[in-house]
């Protein structure tokens, strides 16, 4: 039987939050109408519903200088929920520059926030990005004190970001993106069991390398893994290509009975599973997570812009907004990610 880390990118199903539902019903009725974009100027968003009944969101801010968290009893309420700054970049050193793509996880009873960071300028390479983690000293991530736990240890000292964690068959795993020396790509997707939040219990497996035409537009990128477990299979989405309108979602699929550390069991989608919709005026969907709404629907969370033309580096255009929309399933049980819906109320 497969076990899941139900409070992270792998969504929490309706049964898991049944105990909290009565106390939240009144709030949900008042604040249930999602309007896209859900949260403006929040990229790389992770939204999940925890066992305490709260929805949490953390994401990259346009300044890349702080790690933030907000929560609400409804998805729609995240749009206006108070936001707490958990931590700011340091005055000097390897975590003094850009902070990217935080993710919140409850590991062995402690709140851990993974994030990527680099040094500030002044001769330093600001894209010397590595993955680090914070740890909370209390049970409530909104009120506890956060401090640096350390740096993720992988076999290579190289560009590393976008860590996500989940439990599969009783073992906790980490999936992440990294540049592997000797491979001519910006980043590939890796997987390994965890010994501690920052150390691997085994040699990592390289799950996928960007090689298809839609994965290498602008940059050769596979990043931002996110796990969805449904209908006897594991679906690992990831983002590909440059972070402008070419950004898109790909997906790897494996049977839940498989040895997920064997890259041969993962099948790559031959085409993007979500891409720009010029008809809906939504550009560059990517860096997704998964959650479930108050009605029990599986939901895709991702960021995108609502215009195509960008001046300068897309990474410094602030308007990658957090968006949410339902997931449908085909007759064979595979997820169907519809084109990104247009701005406005979500049906």
N, C-alpha and C positions, 0 to 999 in steps of 0.2 A: 504494500500500500504506500502511496506517495504522500509525503507530508510537505506542507508549504509554509513559507514565511509569509503569513497572511497580512502583515501590516506594512509591507514595503511596495516596491513597484509591482510585485505579484499581488493582485488586488485581493481585498478582503471580501469574501462572499456574504450574501445576505444572512445565512445561518449564523455566521460568526458575530454578527452585530445585533442579533435578535434581542438579547438582554437589554441593550441600551436603547432599543427602538421606542418604547413607550414614553420615556422621558424626553425624547427628542422630537416626537411627532408634532407637537404644537409649533415648535420652531421651524420644522421642515415645511409645514403648511404655509407659514408666513413668508418663507424665503427659499422657494423651491425653483424659481424660474431662472434658468441659466441664460445669460446673454453673452454671446461671443463678440469680441474677445473677453475671456473671463477675468484675467488680470493683465493690465497693460504694462509693457516694458519689464516683463519677467520672462526670461528665456530659460531653456533647459529645465523646465519645471517638473518636479516630482510632486504628485498629488496622491495621497492615499488615505483610506479610512481605517483608523486604528481600532483596536478592541474597546477603547474607551468611548467610542461613538463619535469622536471628533474627526473631521477632515483636516489634514495638515498639508501645507504647501511650502516648499522651499525652492529657490530658483536663483539663477544668475541675475544680478542687477546690472544696469548699463555701465555703471562706474567700475564694476569688477573689484570693489574695494571692501566688501563686507559680506557676511553670511546672515541670511534673514530667515525668519519663520513666522507663519501666521496659521491660524486655525479657525474653523467654524463648524457648527453642527450641520451645515449644508454645503454642497459644492458652490451654489450660487453665492452664499455668504462669504466665500473666500475673497470675492471681489472687493469688499469693503472692510474686511476684518483687520483689526489692529495688527501691525507687523512689529516683531521684536528683532532687534539686531543682536545676534548671538555672539558675534566676534568680528573684529576688523583686522585688516592686514597689518603686519608688523612694520616697525619703523625701518628695519633693515633685514637683510638675510633672504633666505629662499622663499619666504612667505610674505615678502614686502610689496610685491607687485600685484598682478592680476589674480583674482580668485574666480574660479570657474565651477559651474555645474555641481552644486552640493546635493547630497542625498542623505536622508535620515533613515537610520535603521536601529532596531532594538536587538542587540546581540548579547546573549547571556545576561539579560536583565538590565543592561546599561544602554542608554541612548548614545549612539555613535553617529557622527556626521562626517561622511567622506567629502572631500573637495579637492580640486586641483589648484595649484598655486605656482607662481614664479616670482623671481626677484624684481625689484624696481629697476628703473633705467640707470643712467649715469655710468654707462659702460657695461652694465650687466645685460645679459640676453633675457629680455622679458618673456620670451617664449621658451625658456628653460623650465617647462612645466612638469611638475611631479605631483603625485597624489599623496595627500596627508589626511589625517582624521582628527576631529575634536571628540571629546568625551564629556558628557553631562554628569554632574555630581548628584543629581536628584532624579526622582521618578517622573517629574513633570518637565518636559523639554522647554516649555515656555517660561518657566520660572527658575529652573536650576542654573547653576554657574557652569560655563563651558570653558574648557582648557585644551591645549594641544596635546594629543596623545602621541603623535609621531608620524613618520613617513611610511607609506606602504613599501614593503620589500619585495621586489621582483628580480628575476635573473639579470635584468639589464638596467643600467642607469640611463634611462632615455625618456623621451616625451611620453607622459602617462596621464590619463584622465578618465573620467566617466565611469567610476566604479559603482557597481550595484551588487547587492547580496541577496541570496535566497537559500532556503533549505529544501533539499531534494533527497528523499529516502533517508532522512535522519542526519544528513551531512550538510553543513553549511558551506556554500560556495561563494566565490567572488567572480564576477565577470567584469571586464574592463577593456579599455582601448589603450594601445601602446604602439610606439614605433619600435620595431625589432631591428637591431643592427644587421645589415646584410640584405634586407628586403627593401626594395625601392618603392615604399609607400609611406604616406604620412602616419597612418595608424591602422592596426588590425584589431580583431576582437579575440580576447583570451579568456580562459576559464580555468579555475583551480579550486580545490577545497581549501578552506581556511583552517589554520592552526590557532591563530588569534586574529583579532580584527585587522592586523597589519602584517601578518606573516602567513605564507602559504604552507599548506601541509603536503604538497606534492608539486612536481614540475608542472608548469602550466601547459595547457593545450591551446594551440592556435586554431580557433574555430573557423575563421574566414579571413581572407585577404581581398581587398578591393581590386577586381580585375575587369568587371563588366563595364561596358561603356557608360552606364548611368551611375556607376560608383566612382568614376575617376574624372568627372567634369570639374575642371579648375584645380582640384587636389585629389590625390588618391586616398580616400578616406573611408574607413569603417569605424564608427564610434557610437557611443551612447547606447549600449545594450540595455534591453528591458524585457523581462520575462512574463509571459502569459501562459498559464497552464489550464488547458481546456480539452475536453473530449478525448482524453487518453493521450494527449500529445503536449509537447513543450514548444511554444512559439517564441523565439528570441528575435525581437525586432532590433534594428540598428539604423543609424543614419549614415548617409553617403554623400560624397561630393562637396563642393564649396558651399559656404553658408549663406549664399544669396538665393535667387529663385531656383537654382539647380539642386538645392538641398532636397533630399527625399528619404523615404523609409524603405529599407529592405527587410527581409525576414529569413531566419533559419528555422527549420522544423525538425523535431526528433520525436520518436516514440517515447512515452514515459517509461517503457520497459528497457530502454536502451542504456548502454554505458555512455553517459553524456561526456565523459572525458575522451571518447574516441571521436575524432573529428569526422570520421567517415559516416557516422550515424546522422549527421546534420545535413539536411538538404536546403540549398539556397534557392530563394525565389529568383526566377530568371528575369523578372522585371520588377520595378519598384511596386510596393504594395500601397504606397501613397506618394503623390507628387503634387506639384503646383497645379492649381485650378485657375486658369485665366478667366474662365466663365464666372467663377465665384469671386474673383479678385483676391485670392489668397495665395501667397507665394512662399516657397521654401519651407514646407512643413517638415518638421523633424524633431529630434531629441525628445522622444515621447516617454510617457509612463502609463500605467494602467490603474484604474480604480473602478468602483461600482457606485452607481447613484442611489438615491433614496428609494427608488422604485425597483432596485435590484438589477438594473441594466448594466452590462459591462461597458465601460467608458474608456475611450482613448484620450489621453492628455498629450498635447504637443504644442510647440511654438511655431509661429509663422508671422509673416508681415502681410499687411493689406495694401501694399504697393510694390511694384517691381523695381523701379529705378532707384539706385542707391549711389550716393556720392561718397567716394573713398572706400576704405576697407569695410566690408559688410559686418565684421565683428564689432565695429564701433558705431554702427547705425543702431540707435537705441530701441527701435520699435519692433522687436521680436516679442509678440504678445502670447501669453498662455491661452490656449483654446481647448475646448472639450467637446466631444461628440460621441454618440453611441457606436458600439461595434455590433455588426450583424455577423451571422454565421452561415456558411454555405451548407448544402445538404450533407457534404462529407465531413462537416465539423470544423473546417478551417475558418479562421476569422476573415471577414470581409471589411476592409477599411474603406469606407466610401470616400470620394473626393472631399477635401476640406470644405465644410459648409461656409456659406457667406456670413458676414457680420450680421448680428441681430439675435433675437430670441431663439433658443433652441427648442424644437418641438418635443 
